[in-house]
Amino acid sequence: MIFEDYRAFLAAVADTGELRTLHGADLKSDVGAITEITAWSAEHPLVLFDAIDGHPGARIAVHSF
């Protein structure tokens, strides 16, 4: 499947129920820890960190594969 851009890919992942979006995570203490925890979880969802504290407009997606 070919996507126009990464936003289209994220929308397709959301449609399958495999996207988890987290708002307001702290870059120093939350992003790394949550990424590691979900890497070893049975579900292994794609996690999108949105509205990261102190970084307006920044978004980070992990576990895209």
Secondary structure, DSSP 8 states (H G I E B T S, - for coil): ---SSHHHHHHHHHHHT-EEEEES--TTTTHHHHHHHHHTSSS--EEEEES-TT-TT-EEEE---
